[in-house]
Amino acid sequence: MAGKYTDIVEIRAPATAVPGETVSVSATVKNTWTTPVHVYCVGVWDSEKRFIDWLDAWIAPGESRIFEGSLVMPSRNVTLNIYTYYEAIDGFLYSDDSKSKTVKVGELIPEFAGFGITEYVKS
């Protein structure tokens, strides 16, 4: 369900990633209000580390903005939590919308490049 002023309409991230891989994440946030809104976006994985760190933008009515970040995949599944906040007329930030997406840890599959004979000695 969307917030009062914003709607996180999409979280883009891979379904799986191998440990150590850089995972790029984007969150599309739409202004659902009738006037421009000063929006802040925060992304946190597993409530541990931020990967979108309080990025902000003014978003026009009905328009969307993409906020981006990345994280290094640990050796376990992670839940990406995206939060939006709006700046009110009093200058304070208020929580508005939140959505989550899971990225599962994948297997690193080694590639077989082939082999060749580099030296031959006849005895």
C-alpha positions as CSV (number, residue, x, y, z in Angstrom):
1,M,0.0,0.0,0.0
2,A,1.3,3.4,-0.9
3,G,2.1,6.1,1.6
4,K,0.2,9.4,1.8
5,Y,2.6,11.3,-0.5
6,T,4.8,8.6,-2.2
7,D,4.5,5.2,-3.7
8,I,7.5,2.9,-4.1
9,V,6.4,1.4,-7.4
10,E,9.3,-0.8,-8.1
11,I,12.5,-2.3,-6.6
12,R,14.9,-3.5,-9.2
13,A,17.5,-6.1,-8.0
14,P,18.5,-9.5,-9.2
15,A,16.7,-12.5,-7.8
16,T,20.0,-14.2,-6.9
17,A,23.6,-13.1,-6.5
18,V,26.8,-15.0,-5.5
19,P,28.7,-14.0,-2.4
20,G,31.1,-11.2,-3.1
21,E,29.2,-9.9,-6.1
22,T,28.2,-6.3,-6.3
23,V,24.4,-6.1,-6.4
24,S,23.0,-2.9,-8.0
25,V,19.6,-1.9,-6.7
26,S,17.2,0.8,-7.8
27,A,13.9,2.0,-6.3
28,T,11.4,3.9,-8.4
29,V,9.4,6.4,-6.2
30,K,6.3,8.2,-7.5
31,N,4.8,11.4,-6.0
32,T,1.1,10.6,-5.5
33,W,0.3,14.1,-4.1
34,T,-1.1,17.1,-5.9
35,T,2.0,19.4,-5.4
36,P,5.8,18.8,-5.5
37,V,7.1,16.8,-2.6
38,H,10.6,16.8,-1.1
39,V,11.3,13.0,-0.9
40,Y,14.1,11.2,0.9
41,C,14.9,7.5,0.1
42,V,16.8,5.1,2.3
43,G,17.7,1.5,1.5
44,V,18.8,-1.0,4.1
45,W,19.7,-4.6,3.7
46,D,18.7,-6.9,6.6
47,S,18.4,-3.9,8.9
48,E,22.2,-3.9,9.0
49,K,23.7,-1.6,6.4
50,R,22.5,1.2,4.2
51,F,23.0,0.9,0.5
52,I,20.8,4.0,-0.4
53,D,21.9,6.6,2.1
54,W,19.3,9.4,2.5
55,L,19.2,10.5,-1.1
56,D,16.7,13.2,-1.7
57,A,14.9,14.9,-4.6
58,W,11.9,17.1,-5.3
59,I,9.4,15.1,-7.2
60,A,6.6,16.8,-9.2
61,P,3.0,15.6,-8.9
62,G,2.5,12.4,-10.7
63,E,6.2,12.1,-11.6
64,S,8.7,9.4,-10.5
65,R,12.3,9.4,-9.5
66,I,14.8,6.5,-9.4
67,F,17.1,6.2,-6.4
68,E,20.1,3.9,-6.8
69,G,22.6,2.1,-4.6
70,S,24.6,-1.1,-4.3
71,L,25.8,-3.7,-1.8
72,V,28.3,-6.6,-1.8
73,M,26.3,-9.8,-1.5
74,P,27.1,-11.7,1.7
75,S,27.0,-15.5,1.9
76,R,23.3,-15.6,2.8
77,N,19.9,-14.4,1.5
78,V,19.3,-10.7,2.2
79,T,16.1,-8.6,2.4
80,L,16.3,-5.2,0.8
81,N,14.1,-2.7,2.6
82,I,13.3,0.6,0.9
83,Y,11.8,3.5,2.9
84,T,10.6,6.9,1.8
85,Y,10.2,10.0,3.9
86,Y,8.7,13.4,3.0
87,E,9.8,16.8,4.3
88,A,6.8,18.5,5.9
89,I,6.2,22.3,6.0
90,D,7.6,22.2,9.6
91,G,11.0,21.1,8.2
92,F,10.8,17.6,9.8
93,L,10.9,14.3,8.0
94,Y,8.1,11.9,8.3
95,S,8.0,8.2,7.3
96,D,5.7,7.6,4.3
97,D,6.1,4.3,2.4
98,S,8.1,1.1,2.6
99,K,8.6,-2.0,0.4
100,S,11.0,-5.1,0.5
101,K,12.6,-7.5,-1.9
102,T,14.7,-10.6,-1.2
103,V,17.9,-11.5,-3.0
104,K,18.8,-15.1,-2.6
105,V,22.4,-16.3,-2.4
106,G,23.3,-18.2,-5.6
107,E,26.0,-20.7,-6.3
108,L,29.2,-19.8,-8.0
109,I,29.4,-22.2,-10.9
110,P,32.9,-22.7,-12.2
111,E,33.4,-22.5,-15.9
112,F,35.3,-25.2,-17.7
113,A,37.7,-23.6,-20.2
114,G,39.1,-26.8,-21.7
115,F,42.5,-28.3,-21.7
116,G,45.4,-28.8,-24.0
117,I,48.7,-30.6,-24.2
118,T,51.5,-28.2,-23.7
119,E,54.4,-30.6,-23.9
120,Y,54.9,-34.1,-25.2
121,V,58.0,-36.3,-24.5
122,K,58.3,-39.6,-26.4
123,S,60.2,-42.2,-24.4
